[in-house]
Amino acid sequence: MDKILLFIPGYNCEKQIPRVLKQLNEEVMKYISEIIVVNNRSTDNTEEAVLKFASEGDLPLTLLRNDENYGLGGSHKVAFNYALNNQFDYVIVLHGDDQGDIQDILPLLKSGEYRSFDCCLGARFMKGSKLKGYSGFRTFGNRVYNWVFTVSTGKRIYDLGSGLNMYKTHMLANKFFHRFSDNLMFNCYMLLANSAFKLNVRFFPISWREDDQVSNVKLFSQAMKTLKIAGGYFISGNKTEYLKQDFRNNNVFEYTAKSIEK
């Protein structure tokens, strides 16, 4: 049986993360070997909420606190390194803000179809997906940028980065992701890597909701950054060499975190 790590990034989501952890029922846990919640230096009670939930159940859960605020991309790097260092076969990413539903990836786990791909990426904007509380304006904007990245990469893109993805750790072994952006743009660079390294990718429809979540996204700023990323890759000559650049604002030698216990 494959050794699968479930990585839950969390930042200021004390209200939502207990609901995320409640998704991990017996059916889901048949496929999950360990859960790590990576707290990116939250300023609310996210950490306490995780510890309380863990103390009331028997989930194989480890809480990590980043040694610095690394951003969402940096938290991915902490988790990817954890998976590599502990010989996991796959990493599933499920955001801690309770917008996604892990049930959406169960069909791939049950059928074993995930084994045929380097990564399986949840898509909010493809046939079969369900959106709740998501404005028509934002949906239109996302579809436009999906098209932009489709042109840039030459591969059909259905989502620039949802909160439910699965990666084969073998594809992460050379740590090509280390110098990718540490912020919300991290997933965009991962998509470029899928294209440049000719990885086998499967998009799958997911359900997505916005209820009491607090968005950290500045739409105009993010839109401009997204265009710049797609354009830079499109005009580059050697794609793999292009992705060896350092796309970070800060040069972090190693992304580290400490295990937190009650």
C-alpha positions in Angstrom: 0.0 0.0 0.0 1.3 3.5 -0.8 2.5 5.7 2.0 0.5 8.9 1.6 1.0 12.1 3.5 -1.8 14.6 3.9 -0.5 18.2 4.2 -2.8 20.9 5.6 -1.4 24.4 5.4 -2.9 26.8 7.9 -2.8 30.5 8.5 -5.3 32.3 10.7 -8.0 29.7 10.2 -8.9 28.8 13.8 -12.7 28.7 12.9 -12.3 26.6 9.7 -9.5 24.1 10.5 -11.6 21.9 12.9 -14.1 21.5 10.1 -11.3 20.5 7.7 -10.1 17.9 10.2 -13.6 16.6 10.7 -13.5 15.7 6.9 -11.0 13.0 7.8 -13.4 10.1 8.5 -12.6 6.4 8.5 -13.2 6.1 4.7 -10.6 8.8 4.0 -8.1 7.6 6.5 -7.9 4.2 4.8 -5.6 5.9 2.4 -3.7 8.4 4.6 -0.6 7.3 6.6 0.0 10.6 8.4 -1.4 14.1 8.6 0.7 17.2 9.0 -0.8 20.6 9.7 1.8 23.3 8.9 1.1 26.5 10.8 2.6 29.4 9.0 3.0 31.6 12.2 -0.7 32.3 12.6 -1.6 35.2 14.8 -4.9 33.7 15.9 -5.7 30.4 17.7 -5.2 28.1 14.8 -2.6 26.1 16.6 -4.7 25.7 19.7 -7.7 24.6 17.6 -5.6 21.9 16.0 -4.2 20.7 19.3 -7.6 20.5 20.9 -9.0 18.5 17.9 -6.0 16.2 18.0 -6.4 15.6 21.8 -10.1 14.5 21.3 -9.4 11.8 18.6 -6.8 9.4 17.4 -5.7 10.8 14.1 -2.0 10.3 13.2 -1.5 14.0 13.2 1.6 16.1 13.6 1.5 19.9 14.1 4.4 21.8 12.7 5.1 25.5 13.2 7.2 27.2 10.6 10.4 28.8 12.0 9.5 31.9 10.0 6.5 33.1 8.1 7.4 31.5 4.8 4.1 32.1 3.0 1.9 29.5 1.4 4.6 28.4 -1.1 7.1 28.1 1.7 4.7 25.9 3.7 4.5 23.7 0.7 8.3 23.4 0.7 8.3 22.4 4.4 5.7 19.7 3.6 7.5 18.5 0.5 10.8 18.2 2.3 9.0 16.3 5.2 7.5 13.9 2.7 10.9 13.3 1.0 12.7 12.9 4.4 10.2 10.4 5.6 9.9 8.3 2.5 6.3 9.1 1.6 5.2 8.0 -1.9 2.6 10.8 -2.3 1.6 14.1 -0.8 -2.0 15.3 -0.8 -2.5 19.1 -0.2 -5.8 20.2 1.5 -6.0 23.8 2.5 -6.9 24.5 6.1 -9.5 27.2 5.3 -12.3 24.7 4.6 -13.0 25.7 1.0 -12.2 22.3 -0.5 -13.5 18.9 0.2 -11.2 15.9 0.4 -14.1 13.7 -0.7 -13.4 15.0 -4.2 -10.2 13.1 -4.4 -11.5 9.8 -3.0 -12.5 8.4 -6.4 -8.9 8.7 -7.6 -7.7 7.0 -4.4 -10.2 4.2 -4.5 -9.6 3.4 -8.2 -5.8 3.7 -7.9 -5.9 6.0 -10.9 -3.6 8.5 -9.1 -0.7 6.1 -9.6 -0.7 6.8 -13.4 0.1 10.5 -12.9 2.9 12.6 -11.4 0.3 15.0 -10.0 -3.5 15.2 -9.8 -4.7 18.7 -9.5 -8.1 19.8 -8.3 -9.9 22.2 -10.7 -12.7 24.6 -9.8 -13.4 25.6 -13.4 -13.9 22.4 -15.3 -16.9 20.3 -16.2 -18.3 18.7 -13.0 -16.9 21.2 -10.6 -19.3 22.9 -8.1 -18.8 26.5 -6.8 -20.6 28.0 -3.8 -20.4 31.6 -2.9 -17.9 32.3 -5.8 -18.8 35.5 -7.8 -19.3 35.4 -11.5 -16.6 38.1 -11.9 -14.0 36.0 -10.2 -15.0 32.9 -12.1 -14.7 34.7 -15.4 -11.3 36.1 -14.3 -10.0 32.7 -13.4 -11.1 31.2 -16.7 -9.2 34.0 -18.6 -6.0 33.3 -16.7 -6.4 29.5 -17.1 -6.5 30.3 -20.9 -3.4 32.5 -20.6 -1.5 29.7 -18.9 -2.8 27.2 -21.4 -1.2 29.3 -24.2 2.0 29.9 -22.2 2.6 26.2 -21.3 1.0 24.6 -24.4 -1.0 22.3 -22.0 -4.6 22.6 -21.1 -4.9 24.3 -17.7 -8.2 24.1 -15.7 -7.0 25.9 -12.5 -4.0 27.9 -11.5 -4.0 26.5 -8.0 -6.8 25.1 -5.9 -6.6 23.9 -2.3 -6.8 20.2 -3.2 -3.8 18.6 -5.1 -1.8 15.4 -5.0 1.9 15.0 -5.9 4.1 11.9 -6.4 7.1 12.5 -4.2 9.4 11.0 -6.8 8.8 14.0 -9.0 9.9 16.3 -6.1 13.2 14.4 -5.4 15.5 16.9 -7.0 13.8 19.8 -5.2 13.2 21.9 -8.4 10.6 23.8 -6.4 13.1 25.2 -3.8 13.5 28.6 -5.6 9.9 29.0 -6.7 8.0 31.9 -5.1 7.1 31.5 -1.5 3.8 33.3 -1.8 0.4 32.4 -3.5 2.2 32.3 -6.9 3.9 29.0 -5.9 1.3 26.9 -7.7 1.7 28.9 -10.9 5.4 27.9 -11.0 4.5 24.3 -10.3 2.3 24.4 -13.4 5.2 25.7 -15.4 7.3 22.9 -14.1 4.7 20.4 -15.2 5.1 21.7 -18.7 8.9 22.2 -18.8 9.6 18.7 -17.3 6.9 17.1 -19.3 5.1 15.6 -16.3 2.0 13.6 -16.5 -0.9 15.7 -15.0 -4.5 14.9 -14.3 -7.0 17.6 -13.5 -10.2 16.5 -11.7 -13.3 18.5 -10.8 -13.8 19.7 -7.2 -16.4 21.4 -5.1 -15.4 24.8 -3.7 -17.1 27.2 -1.3 -16.6 30.6 0.3 -18.4 31.0 3.6 -16.6 32.6 6.5 -13.1 32.4 5.0 -10.9 35.5 5.0 -9.1 36.0 1.7 -5.4 37.1 1.7 -5.6 37.7 -2.1 -5.2 41.2 -3.5 -6.9 40.6 -6.9 -5.3 43.3 -9.0 -1.8 42.7 -7.7 -2.2 38.9 -8.1 -3.5 39.4 -11.7 -0.4 41.4 -12.7 1.9 38.9 -11.1 0.2 36.0 -12.9 0.5 37.7 -16.3 4.2 38.4 -15.7 4.8 34.7 -14.8 3.0 33.4 -17.8 4.6 35.9 -20.1 8.1 35.3 -18.8 7.8 31.6 -19.3 6.2 31.9 -22.8 9.1 34.1 -24.2 11.9 32.1 -22.5 14.0 29.9 -24.7 15.2 27.0 -22.6 12.2 26.3 -20.3 14.0 24.1 -17.8 16.9 26.7 -17.5 14.4 29.5 -17.0 12.9 27.7 -14.0 16.3 27.4 -12.3 16.1 31.1 -11.5 15.3 32.3 -8.0 11.8 33.6 -8.0 11.7 34.4 -4.3 11.8 37.8 -2.6 14.0 36.4 0.2 16.8 33.9 -0.1 15.9 31.1 2.4 18.6 28.5 2.6 16.4 25.9 4.3 12.7 25.8 5.1 12.4 24.5 8.7 9.6 23.9 11.2 9.2 22.6 14.7 6.9 20.0 15.9 4.4 21.4 18.5 2.8 19.3 21.2 0.3 20.3 23.9 
